[in-house]
Amino acid sequence: MPLLRSPLALLLLLLAGPLLAQGPEAEKPQPPTPQVATEEGVRLDVLRVFLKSTPKADIEEIAKVWFERVRAKAVEVSGQQALALTESGADQDTATKEAIKLREERAALVQRLEVVLDALDAKGGDSGEMRRYLGAVSDTGLADADITDVSAVWTTIRAWVTSREGGIKWGMNIVKFIVILIVFRILSRIVARIIRTTVNRVKGASSLLKDFAVRATRSTVMFIGLIVALGAIEIPIGPFVAAIGAAGLVIGLALQGTLSNFAAGILILVYRPFDVGDVVNVAGTAGKVKAMNIFSTILSTPDNQVVMVPNGSVWGGTITNVTGSDTRRVDMKFGIGYGDDIDRAKKVLIEILEKDERILKDPAPQVEVVELADSSVNFVVRPWVKTADYWGVYFGITAEVKRRLDAEGISIPFPQRDVHIHQAGE
């Protein structure tokens, strides 16, 4: 038969053989039956998935099966515990260990019944009576020990510590909790380092924005780690997250001013009116920006006081960034007497500026007569300097002007008043 000698024909025959052997019934997949949910060794996750698509009537029947198993196991536990209390020596140890084992089996049955009851409640069923019974029989494995018998108590504790549903289970949960937190802490540092590297490549990104992005990233990762860790030790995180949401609403209503500072902090980070290290004047306070968080800006004043200014006050008022530019103009005013030569005084002032290397050539300094005051002729002196040299130039030029004007014999008048006395005729 030439057809059977073809490799392709042989492959098709091998694949179709099992299907043909199964007959017409194999064409229709059999739906899962409620017996799957009543197997004693069924996994909890498999049971949850199965119950999602199961009608309420079937769930009620499944609940009855698990409920009867829990009741039967509770009777076994009670009998074994009574036996453990009446025995002594090695027989008591054996009976106590058997009681612990039965309680473990009861705990496994209770877990599955609780999953079924949760599904029943979700479908609108009534699980009140069964839950009340569970509340009466559920325990940690230590509650039934006779505390008057030290040996029995010690045997019970030792058996509970070494049991899979007791000490081993909770010990593993605690280890998982700690390991998850450690892993997420390491992960938060790695992610924060990646975020910092990424933000550093963004042109114009301020140090405030970088610090905020790094801190926010680390806090977010650690919060997620906490949620995962709580789930690992079998603490329901659904109610926990819901409680956080409800608490957030209440806190938001109670702390409207704080939320205003939060919004202002976001705007400051976005528009970047200043950065760490800048000298600013905000909300009536002047100082160097040391740090900023989402709620406040921390300034260091010239006399080394630390001032925390709410971001709402910062953004809601005038923001003066003193060191926002690379250069600044120094505005000074000097006066000479009305009897002095203004051209000569102007020349002296220009010479003083030309000899100071800190003064920039471009823009050129300005020296002009600005005012004929009551007691003096005032000059305005306006040199441009680097921002870092501002106060050094201001103080140095002021002292040098006094020395040079004195040396040149040019007076620096102080306020004076002329008094004219008229003698009245007799």
ZAKOL-646627 format. One record per residue (C-alpha): residue number from 1; x, y, z. Coordinates in nm, 4 decimals. Example, Ala and Ser with C-alpha at 12.3 -4.5 7.8 and 13.67 -1.06 7.14 Angstrom:
! ZAKOL-646627
atom n:1&u:1.2300&v:-0.4500&w:0.7800
atom n:2&u:1.3670&v:-0.1060&w:0.7140
***
This chain:
! ZAKOL-646627
atom n:1&u:0.0000&v:0.0000&w:0.0000
atom n:2&u:0.1784&v:0.3082&w:-0.1256
atom n:3&u:-0.0272&v:0.5444&w:0.0906
atom n:4&u:0.0830&v:0.3803&w:0.4135
atom n:5&u:0.4449&v:0.4044&w:0.3099
atom n:6&u:0.4257&v:0.7864&w:0.3173
atom n:7&u:0.5680&v:0.9315&w:0.6429
atom n:8&u:0.2976&v:1.1984&w:0.6472
atom n:9&u:0.0207&v:0.9386&w:0.6180
atom n:10&u:0.1694&v:0.7337&w:0.8990
atom n:11&u:0.1901&v:1.0443&w:1.1226
atom n:12&u:-0.1743&v:1.1335&w:1.0577
atom n:13&u:-0.2796&v:0.7772&w:1.1317
atom n:14&u:-0.0944&v:0.7762&w:1.4636
atom n:15&u:-0.2500&v:1.1079&w:1.5712
atom n:16&u:-0.6038&v:1.0092&w:1.4656
atom n:17&u:-0.5915&v:0.6621&w:1.6171
atom n:18&u:-0.6572&v:0.7577&w:1.9806
atom n:19&u:-0.9377&v:0.9923&w:1.8785
atom n:20&u:-1.1093&v:0.7247&w:1.6695
atom n:21&u:-1.0709&v:0.4698&w:1.9492
atom n:22&u:-1.2530&v:0.6952&w:2.1978
atom n:23&u:-1.5679&v:0.6965&w:1.9922
atom n:24&u:-1.8341&v:0.9683&w:1.9544
atom n:25&u:-1.8448&v:1.0450&w:2.3282
atom n:26&u:-1.4938&v:1.1915&w:2.3150
atom n:27&u:-1.6091&v:1.4719&w:2.0892
atom n:28&u:-1.7996&v:1.6398&w:2.3756
atom n:29&u:-1.5864&v:1.7393&w:2.6788
atom n:30&u:-1.7471&v:1.6402&w:3.0046
atom n:31&u:-1.8222&v:1.9345&w:3.2368
atom n:32&u:-1.6736&v:1.9224&w:3.5879
atom n:33&u:-1.8953&v:1.7668&w:3.8511
atom n:34&u:-1.9507&v:1.8675&w:4.2160
atom n:35&u:-1.7538&v:1.5582&w:4.3262
atom n:36&u:-1.4351&v:1.7483&w:4.2347
atom n:37&u:-1.5066&v:1.9960&w:4.5142
atom n:38&u:-1.5671&v:1.7269&w:4.7740
atom n:39&u:-1.2393&v:1.5412&w:4.7373
atom n:40&u:-1.0581&v:1.5584&w:5.0709
atom n:41&u:-0.7233&v:1.6356&w:4.9117
atom n:42&u:-0.8492&v:1.9114&w:4.6797
atom n:43&u:-0.6240&v:2.2177&w:4.6768
atom n:44&u:-0.7674&v:2.5451&w:4.8043
atom n:45&u:-0.6913&v:2.7392&w:4.4852
atom n:46&u:-0.8499&v:2.4669&w:4.2695
atom n:47&u:-1.1544&v:2.4671&w:4.4973
atom n:48&u:-1.1929&v:2.8459&w:4.4717
atom n:49&u:-1.1724&v:2.8409&w:4.0918
atom n:50&u:-1.4240&v:2.5566&w:4.0668
atom n:51&u:-1.6767&v:2.7263&w:4.2974
atom n:52&u:-1.6805&v:3.0493&w:4.0980
atom n:53&u:-1.8810&v:2.8840&w:3.8183
atom n:54&u:-2.0855&v:2.6497&w:4.0391
atom n:55&u:-2.4564&v:2.7212&w:4.1011
atom n:56&u:-2.5704&v:2.8073&w:4.4518
atom n:57&u:-2.7675&v:2.4847&w:4.4924
atom n:58&u:-2.4583&v:2.2738&w:4.4180
atom n:59&u:-2.2474&v:2.4846&w:4.6559
atom n:60&u:-2.5003&v:2.4209&w:4.9328
atom n:61&u:-2.4669&v:2.0452&w:4.8802
atom n:62&u:-2.0882&v:2.0717&w:4.8757
atom n:63&u:-2.0984&v:2.2743&w:5.1993
atom n:64&u:-2.3072&v:2.0044&w:5.3684
atom n:65&u:-2.0491&v:1.7402&w:5.2754
atom n:66&u:-1.7586&v:1.9401&w:5.4206
atom n:67&u:-1.9642&v:2.0380&w:5.7246
atom n:68&u:-2.0372&v:1.6751&w:5.8103
atom n:69&u:-1.6688&v:1.5920&w:5.7725
atom n:70&u:-1.5729&v:1.8725&w:6.0111
atom n:71&u:-1.8289&v:1.7545&w:6.2667
atom n:72&u:-1.7072&v:1.3961&w:6.2421
atom n:73&u:-1.3470&v:1.5021&w:6.2785
atom n:74&u:-1.4385&v:1.7209&w:6.5786
atom n:75&u:-1.5831&v:1.4139&w:6.7510
atom n:76&u:-1.2591&v:1.2230&w:6.6846
atom n:77&u:-1.0541&v:1.5112&w:6.8247
atom n:78&u:-1.2637&v:1.5267&w:7.1420
atom n:79&u:-1.2295&v:1.1521&w:7.2013
atom n:80&u:-0.8557&v:1.1536&w:7.1451
atom n:81&u:-0.8063&v:1.4561&w:7.3722
atom n:82&u:-1.0001&v:1.2813&w:7.6483
atom n:83&u:-0.7783&v:0.9772&w:7.6043
atom n:84&u:-0.4646&v:1.1939&w:7.6233
atom n:85&u:-0.5803&v:1.3386&w:7.9540
atom n:86&u:-0.6418&v:0.9967&w:8.1084
atom n:87&u:-0.3175&v:0.8288&w:8.0000
atom n:88&u:0.0248&v:0.8787&w:8.1560
atom n:89&u:0.3879&v:0.8444&w:8.0580
atom n:90&u:0.4691&v:0.7285&w:7.7058
atom n:91&u:0.1030&v:0.6443&w:7.6353
atom n:92&u:0.0084&v:1.0056&w:7.7104
atom n:93&u:0.2743&v:1.1348&w:7.4720
atom n:94&u:0.1463&v:0.9063&w:7.1971
atom n:95&u:-0.2161&v:1.0032&w:7.2592
atom n:96&u:-0.1309&v:1.3741&w:7.2652
atom n:97&u:0.0569&v:1.3516&w:6.9368
atom n:98&u:-0.2367&v:1.1672&w:6.7822
atom n:99&u:-0.4700&v:1.4432&w:6.9080
atom n:100&u:-0.2473&v:1.7054&w:6.7496
atom n:101&u:-0.2540&v:1.5127&w:6.4223
atom n:102&u:-0.6330&v:1.4928&w:6.4319
atom n:103&u:-0.6533&v:1.8671&w:6.4993
atom n:104&u:-0.4336&v:1.9266&w:6.1946
atom n:105&u:-0.6717&v:1.7216&w:5.9848
atom n:106&u:-0.9640&v:1.9131&w:6.1322
atom n:107&u:-0.7915&v:2.2454&w:6.0520
atom n:108&u:-0.7470&v:2.1363&w:5.6883
atom n:109&u:-1.1158&v:2.0441&w:5.6671
atom n:110&u:-1.2148&v:2.3764&w:5.8261
atom n:111&u:-1.0092&v:2.5681&w:5.5693
atom n:112&u:-1.1913&v:2.4012&w:5.2816
atom n:113&u:-1.5296&v:2.4497&w:5.4435
atom n:114&u:-1.4538&v:2.8206&w:5.4887
atom n:115&u:-1.3693&v:2.8503&w:5.1177
atom n:116&u:-1.7021&v:2.6833&w:5.0300
atom n:117&u:-1.8922&v:2.9094&w:5.2708
atom n:118&u:-1.7288&v:3.2186&w:5.1206
atom n:119&u:-1.8456&v:3.1067&w:4.7771
atom n:120&u:-2.1911&v:3.0382&w:4.9171
atom n:121&u:-2.2123&v:3.3872&w:5.0675
atom n:122&u:-2.1019&v:3.5360&w:4.7358
atom n:123&u:-2.3921&v:3.3576&w:4.5631
atom n:124&u:-2.6423&v:3.4858&w:4.8202
atom n:125&u:-2.6619&v:3.1725&w:5.0370
atom n:126&u:-2.6937&v:3.1468&w:5.4144
atom n:127&u:-2.3849&v:3.0172&w:5.5969
atom n:128&u:-2.4644&v:3.1546&w:5.9410
atom n:129&u:-2.5217&v:2.8280&w:6.1267
atom n:130&u:-2.2162&v:2.6567&w:5.9822
atom n:131&u:-1.9942&v:2.9571&w:6.0584
atom n:132&u:-2.1104&v:2.9634&w:6.4183
atom n:133&u:-2.0133&v:2.5990&w:6.4493
atom n:134&u:-1.6732&v:2.6720&w:6.2968
atom n:135&u:-1.6170&v:2.9456&w:6.5510
atom n:136&u:-1.6715&v:2.6887&w:6.8241
atom n:137&u:-1.4390&v:2.4166&w:6.6919
atom n:138&u:-1.1572&v:2.6176&w:6.5308
atom n:139&u:-0.8448&v:2.6509&w:6.7444
atom n:140&u:-0.4686&v:2.6722&w:6.7154
atom n:141&u:-0.4039&v:2.3294&w:6.8610
atom n:142&u:-0.3106&v:2.4551&w:7.2091
atom n:143&u:-0.6476&v:2.5571&w:7.3498
atom n:144&u:-0.7535&v:2.2085&w:7.4513
atom n:145&u:-0.4492&v:2.1241&w:7.6631
atom n:146&u:-0.4966&v:2.0653&w:8.0341
atom n:147&u:-0.2958&v:2.3456&w:8.1932
atom n:148&u:-0.2914&v:2.1673&w:8.5290
atom n:149&u:-0.0768&v:1.8895&w:8.3861
atom n:150&u:0.2658&v:2.0368&w:8.3047
atom n:151&u:0.3787&v:1.7270&w:8.1194
atom n:152&u:0.0682&v:1.7272&w:7.9018
atom n:153&u:0.1037&v:2.0963&w:7.8296
atom n:154&u:0.4688&v:2.0563&w:7.7342
atom n:155&u:0.3900&v:1.7583&w:7.5123
atom n:156&u:0.1070&v:1.9521&w:7.3483
atom n:157&u:0.3266&v:2.2553&w:7.2860
atom n:158&u:0.6069&v:2.0398&w:7.1461
atom n:159&u:0.3673&v:1.8538&w:6.9199
atom n:160&u:0.2094&v:2.1810&w:6.8038
atom n:161&u:0.5483&v:2.3357&w:6.7286
atom n:162&u:0.6477&v:2.0376&w:6.5130
atom n:163&u:0.3114&v:2.0015&w:6.3376
atom n:164&u:0.2564&v:2.1070&w:5.9778
atom n:165&u:-0.0556&v:2.3069&w:6.0640
atom n:166&u:0.0883&v:2.4571&w:6.3805
atom n:167&u:0.4379&v:2.5772&w:6.4610
atom n:168&u:0.5955&v:2.4752&w:6.1305
atom n:169&u:0.3258&v:2.6551&w:5.9354
atom n:170&u:0.3514&v:2.9783&w:6.1347
atom n:171&u:0.7277&v:2.9586&w:6.1492
atom n:172&u:0.7418&v:2.9340&w:5.7714
atom n:173&u:0.4931&v:3.2209&w:5.7461
atom n:174&u:0.7116&v:3.4421&w:5.9633
atom n:175&u:1.0202&v:3.3476&w:5.7632
atom n:176&u:0.8359&v:3.4263&w:5.4389
atom n:177&u:0.7202&v:3.7593&w:5.5831
atom n:178&u:1.0748&v:3.8613&w:5.6760
atom n:179&u:1.2280&v:3.7344&w:5.3519
atom n:180&u:0.9703&v:3.9185&w:5.1402
atom n:181&u:1.0369&v:4.2445&w:5.3255
atom n:182&u:1.4131&v:4.2017&w:5.2821
atom n:183&u:1.3745&v:4.1220&w:4.9118
atom n:184&u:1.1516&v:4.4237&w:4.8549
atom n:185&u:1.3901&v:4.6467&w:5.0487
atom n:186&u:1.6745&v:4.5381&w:4.8209
atom n:187&u:1.4433&v:4.5756&w:4.5221
atom n:188&u:1.3452&v:4.9267&w:4.6342
atom n:189&u:1.7110&v:5.0306&w:4.6415
atom n:190&u:1.7718&v:4.8839&w:4.2960
atom n:191&u:1.4635&v:5.0523&w:4.1492
atom n:192&u:1.5517&v:5.3806&w:4.3233
atom n:193&u:1.9019&v:5.3651&w:4.1721
atom n:194&u:1.7516&v:5.3071&w:3.8278
atom n:195&u:1.5096&v:5.5985&w:3.8765
atom n:196&u:1.7928&v:5.8268&w:3.9907
atom n:197&u:2.0022&v:5.7324&w:3.6878
atom n:198&u:1.7064&v:5.7909&w:3.4578
atom n:199&u:1.6170&v:6.1283&w:3.6111
atom n:200&u:1.9811&v:6.2392&w:3.5966
atom n:201&u:1.9659&v:6.2002&w:3.2204
atom n:202&u:1.6651&v:6.4310&w:3.1960
atom n:203&u:1.7814&v:6.7796&w:3.1060
atom n:204&u:1.6682&v:7.0478&w:3.3471
atom n:205&u:1.5590&v:6.8060&w:3.6196
atom n:206&u:1.6129&v:6.9671&w:3.9584
atom n:207&u:1.7722&v:6.8011&w:4.2589
atom n:208&u:1.4410&v:6.8382&w:4.4407
atom n:209&u:1.2653&v:6.6383&w:4.1698
atom n:210&u:1.5374&v:6.3732&w:4.1733
atom n:211&u:1.5213&v:6.3314&w:4.5509
atom n:212&u:1.1423&v:6.3226&w:4.5495
atom n:213&u:1.1298&v:6.0645&w:4.2690
atom n:214&u:1.3784&v:5.8404&w:4.4507
atom n:215&u:1.2016&v:5.8659&w:4.7875
atom n:216&u:0.8571&v:5.8133&w:4.6357
atom n:217&u:0.9792&v:5.5088&w:4.4421
atom n:218&u:1.1350&v:5.3459&w:4.7476
atom n:219&u:0.8265&v:5.4104&w:4.9602
atom n:220&u:0.5944&v:5.2704&w:4.6914
atom n:221&u:0.7990&v:4.9534&w:4.6447
atom n:222&u:0.8167&v:4.8961&w:5.0216
atom n:223&u:0.4401&v:4.9482&w:5.0543
atom n:224&u:0.3784&v:4.6885&w:4.7833
atom n:225&u:0.6221&v:4.4578&w:4.9626
atom n:226&u:0.4273&v:4.4993&w:5.2868
atom n:227&u:0.1017&v:4.4061&w:5.1117
atom n:228&u:0.2641&v:4.0980&w:4.9564
atom n:229&u:0.4192&v:3.9986&w:5.2905
atom n:230&u:0.0851&v:4.0253&w:5.4699
atom n:231&u:-0.0709&v:3.8032&w:5.2050
atom n:232&u:0.2085&v:3.5502&w:5.2522
atom n:233&u:0.1213&v:3.5064&w:5.6209
atom n:234&u:-0.2445&v:3.4510&w:5.5289
atom n:235&u:-0.3701&v:3.7915&w:5.6426
atom n:236&u:-0.6552&v:3.9004&w:5.4090
atom n:237&u:-0.5300&v:4.2070&w:5.2238
atom n:238&u:-0.8688&v:4.2972&w:5.0728
atom n:239&u:-1.0084&v:4.4432&w:5.3962
atom n:240&u:-0.6679&v:4.5971&w:5.4648
atom n:241&u:-0.6673&v:4.7845&w:5.1329
atom n:242&u:-1.0320&v:4.8847&w:5.1812
atom n:243&u:-0.9477&v:5.0185&w:5.5271
atom n:244&u:-0.6617&v:5.2217&w:5.3803
atom n:245&u:-0.9002&v:5.3697&w:5.1236
atom n:246&u:-1.1583&v:5.4610&w:5.3880
atom n:247&u:-0.8899&v:5.6039&w:5.6157
atom n:248&u:-0.7536&v:5.8048&w:5.3229
atom n:249&u:-1.0943&v:5.9650&w:5.2669
atom n:250&u:-1.1320&v:6.0581&w:5.6334
atom n:251&u:-0.7766&v:6.1886&w:5.6577
atom n:252&u:-0.8206&v:6.3835&w:5.3349
atom n:253&u:-1.1243&v:6.5644&w:5.4748
atom n:254&u:-0.9515&v:6.6321&w:5.8061
atom n:255&u:-0.6216&v:6.7491&w:5.6568
atom n:256&u:-0.7285&v:6.9801&w:5.3761
atom n:257&u:-0.4462&v:7.2212&w:5.4563
atom n:258&u:-0.1942&v:6.9393&w:5.4345
atom n:259&u:-0.3347&v:6.8358&w:5.0967
atom n:260&u:-0.2930&v:7.1968&w:4.9848
atom n:261&u:0.0737&v:7.1743&w:5.0809
atom n:262&u:0.0952&v:6.8448&w:4.8917
atom n:263&u:-0.0472&v:7.0015&w:4.5741
atom n:264&u:0.1853&v:7.3018&w:4.6107
atom n:265&u:0.4814&v:7.0646&w:4.6528
atom n:266&u:0.3934&v:6.8917&w:4.3259
atom n:267&u:0.3751&v:7.2282&w:4.1466
atom n:268&u:0.7121&v:7.3333&w:4.2887
atom n:269&u:0.8672&v:7.0094&w:4.1636
atom n:270&u:0.7143&v:7.0562&w:3.8193
atom n:271&u:0.7925&v:7.4261&w:3.7637
atom n:272&u:1.1233&v:7.4275&w:3.9573
atom n:273&u:1.1393&v:7.7873&w:4.0859
atom n:274&u:1.4410&v:7.6892&w:4.2989
atom n:275&u:1.6674&v:7.3973&w:4.3745
atom n:276&u:1.8666&v:7.2607&w:4.6658
atom n:277&u:2.1475&v:7.5040&w:4.7536
atom n:278&u:1.9725&v:7.8136&w:4.6130
atom n:279&u:1.9273&v:8.1183&w:4.8328
atom n:280&u:1.5619&v:8.2214&w:4.8214
atom n:281&u:1.3181&v:8.4552&w:4.9850
atom n:282&u:0.9817&v:8.2856&w:5.0340
atom n:283&u:0.6893&v:8.3516&w:5.2673
atom n:284&u:0.8856&v:8.6334&w:5.4334
atom n:285&u:1.1853&v:8.4097&w:5.5108
atom n:286&u:1.5260&v:8.4299&w:5.3410
atom n:287&u:1.7691&v:8.1425&w:5.3471
atom n:288&u:1.9427&v:7.8608&w:5.1591
atom n:289&u:1.7299&v:7.5657&w:5.0514
atom n:290&u:1.8539&v:7.2593&w:5.2418
atom n:291&u:1.5861&v:7.0094&w:5.1453
atom n:292&u:1.2269&v:6.9737&w:5.0411
atom n:293&u:0.9621&v:6.7107&w:5.0950
atom n:294&u:0.6158&v:6.6916&w:4.9510
atom n:295&u:0.4694&v:6.9046&w:5.2307
atom n:296&u:0.7333&v:7.1624&w:5.3255
atom n:297&u:1.0552&v:7.3361&w:5.2224
atom n:298&u:1.3450&v:7.3492&w:5.4692
atom n:299&u:1.5615&v:7.6647&w:5.4701
atom n:300&u:1.8840&v:7.7519&w:5.6497
atom n:301&u:1.8936&v:8.1232&w:5.7376
atom n:302&u:2.2162&v:8.3307&w:5.7285
atom n:303&u:2.2439&v:8.3013&w:6.1083
atom n:304&u:2.2165&v:7.9186&w:6.0766
atom n:305&u:1.8579&v:7.8741&w:6.1891
atom n:306&u:1.6590&v:7.5935&w:6.0268
atom n:307&u:1.3157&v:7.7088&w:5.9116
atom n:308&u:1.0467&v:7.4748&w:5.7760
atom n:309&u:0.8066&v:7.6631&w:5.5479
atom n:310&u:0.4813&v:7.4925&w:5.4337
atom n:311&u:0.4733&v:7.4487&w:5.0573
atom n:312&u:0.1305&v:7.6119&w:5.0437
atom n:313&u:0.2815&v:7.9352&w:5.1792
atom n:314&u:0.5774&v:7.9061&w:4.9423
atom n:315&u:0.3681&v:7.8622&w:4.6283
atom n:316&u:0.0961&v:8.1028&w:4.7418
atom n:317&u:0.3369&v:8.3975&w:4.7778
atom n:318&u:0.6197&v:8.5646&w:4.5906
atom n:319&u:0.9250&v:8.3454&w:4.5321
atom n:320&u:1.2570&v:8.5288&w:4.4973
atom n:321&u:1.5485&v:8.3119&w:4.3899
atom n:322&u:1.8490&v:8.5194&w:4.4900
atom n:323&u:2.1029&v:8.2792&w:4.3419
atom n:324&u:1.8949&v:8.1717&w:4.0453
atom n:325&u:2.1307&v:8.3422&w:3.7981
atom n:326&u:2.5060&v:8.3143&w:3.7541
atom n:327&u:2.5607&v:8.6920&w:3.7820
atom n:328&u:2.4142&v:8.9715&w:3.9922
atom n:329&u:2.4264&v:9.3493&w:3.9950
atom n:330&u:2.5492&v:9.5154&w:4.3131
atom n:331&u:2.3504&v:9.8349&w:4.3817
atom n:332&u:2.5319&v:10.0901&w:4.6020
atom n:333&u:2.4808&v:10.4595&w:4.6689
atom n:334&u:2.7468&v:10.7117&w:4.7855
atom n:335&u:2.7139&v:11.0806&w:4.8530
atom n:336&u:2.9578&v:11.3762&w:4.8365
atom n:337&u:2.9233&v:11.7341&w:4.9549
atom n:338&u:2.7751&v:12.0066&w:4.7401
atom n:339&u:3.1084&v:12.1835&w:4.7472
atom n:340&u:3.3047&v:11.8864&w:4.6018
atom n:341&u:3.3926&v:11.8275&w:4.2342
atom n:342&u:3.1500&v:11.5649&w:4.0994
atom n:343&u:3.3731&v:11.4817&w:3.7970
atom n:344&u:3.6667&v:11.4093&w:4.0188
atom n:345&u:3.4511&v:11.2001&w:4.2552
atom n:346&u:3.3137&v:11.0030&w:3.9620
atom n:347&u:3.6644&v:10.9325&w:3.8349
atom n:348&u:3.7691&v:10.8025&w:4.1778
atom n:349&u:3.4699&v:10.5713&w:4.1940
atom n:350&u:3.5444&v:10.4305&w:3.8462
atom n:351&u:3.9083&v:10.3682&w:3.9406
atom n:352&u:3.7983&v:10.1744&w:4.2471
atom n:353&u:3.5799&v:9.9489&w:4.0324
atom n:354&u:3.8498&v:9.8954&w:3.7686
atom n:355&u:4.1029&v:9.7763&w:4.0259
atom n:356&u:3.8711&v:9.5071&w:4.1664
atom n:357&u:3.9198&v:9.1862&w:3.9635
atom n:358&u:3.5914&v:9.0405&w:4.0861
atom n:359&u:3.3912&v:9.2989&w:3.8926
atom n:360&u:3.2872&v:9.1861&w:3.5443
atom n:361&u:3.3743&v:9.3884&w:3.2356
atom n:362&u:3.0573&v:9.2828&w:3.0567
atom n:363&u:2.8106&v:9.4215&w:3.1429
atom n:364&u:3.0107&v:9.7339&w:3.2199
atom n:365&u:2.9699&v:9.8904&w:3.5642
atom n:366&u:2.7607&v:10.2046&w:3.5927
atom n:367&u:2.8585&v:10.5175&w:3.7931
atom n:368&u:2.6221&v:10.8130&w:3.7631
atom n:369&u:2.4818&v:11.1038&w:3.9633
atom n:370&u:2.1398&v:10.9868&w:4.0687
atom n:371&u:2.0112&v:11.2394&w:4.3207
atom n:372&u:2.0585&v:11.5914&w:4.4573
atom n:373&u:1.9599&v:11.5221&w:4.8131
atom n:374&u:1.9085&v:11.7625&w:5.1027
atom n:375&u:2.2628&v:11.7256&w:5.2328
atom n:376&u:2.4585&v:11.5531&w:4.9560
atom n:377&u:2.5045&v:11.4802&w:4.5869
atom n:378&u:2.4440&v:11.1065&w:4.5523
atom n:379&u:2.6135&v:10.8676&w:4.3092
atom n:380&u:2.4727&v:10.5289&w:4.2155
atom n:381&u:2.7432&v:10.2617&w:4.1692
atom n:382&u:2.6251&v:9.9427&w:3.9919
atom n:383&u:2.8924&v:9.6822&w:3.9100
atom n:384&u:2.8113&v:9.3284&w:3.7861
atom n:385&u:2.9693&v:9.0334&w:3.9646
atom n:386&u:2.9369&v:8.6589&w:3.9893
atom n:387&u:2.6628&v:8.5614&w:4.2303
atom n:388&u:2.9084&v:8.4012&w:4.4705
atom n:389&u:3.1080&v:8.7295&w:4.4927
atom n:390&u:2.8098&v:8.9540&w:4.5657
atom n:391&u:2.8596&v:9.0238&w:4.9353
atom n:392&u:3.2390&v:9.0269&w:4.9129
atom n:393&u:3.2251&v:9.3003&w:4.6479
atom n:394&u:2.9548&v:9.4904&w:4.8335
atom n:395&u:3.1512&v:9.5082&w:5.1573
atom n:396&u:3.4915&v:9.5575&w:4.9903
atom n:397&u:3.3831&v:9.8416&w:4.7602
atom n:398&u:3.2070&v:10.0230&w:5.0435
atom n:399&u:3.5191&v:10.0202&w:5.2597
atom n:400&u:3.7467&v:10.1202&w:4.9666
atom n:401&u:3.5225&v:10.4163&w:4.8726
atom n:402&u:3.5561&v:10.5553&w:5.2252
atom n:403&u:3.9362&v:10.5238&w:5.2178
atom n:404&u:3.9775&v:10.6773&w:4.8697
atom n:405&u:3.7401&v:10.9686&w:4.9237
atom n:406&u:3.9178&v:11.0550&w:5.2475
atom n:407&u:4.2545&v:11.0363&w:5.0707
atom n:408&u:4.1307&v:11.2607&w:4.7881
atom n:409&u:3.9850&v:11.5163&w:5.0285
atom n:410&u:3.6303&v:11.4564&w:4.9090
atom n:411&u:3.3801&v:11.4890&w:5.1879
atom n:412&u:3.1111&v:11.2366&w:5.2700
atom n:413&u:2.8484&v:11.4625&w:5.4276
atom n:414&u:2.6124&v:11.3659&w:5.7011
atom n:415&u:2.2611&v:11.5080&w:5.7292
atom n:416&u:2.2707&v:11.8750&w:5.8288
atom n:417&u:2.0332&v:12.1616&w:5.8629
atom n:418&u:2.0946&v:12.5340&w:5.8134
atom n:419&u:1.9398&v:12.7568&w:6.0805
atom n:420&u:1.8936&v:13.1264&w:5.9940
atom n:421&u:1.8271&v:13.3670&w:6.2815
atom n:422&u:1.6498&v:13.6942&w:6.2042
atom n:423&u:1.6477&v:13.9631&w:6.4723
atom n:424&u:1.3153&v:14.1385&w:6.4827
atom n:425&u:1.3206&v:14.5197&w:6.4822
atom n:426&u:1.2574&v:14.7049&w:6.8072
***
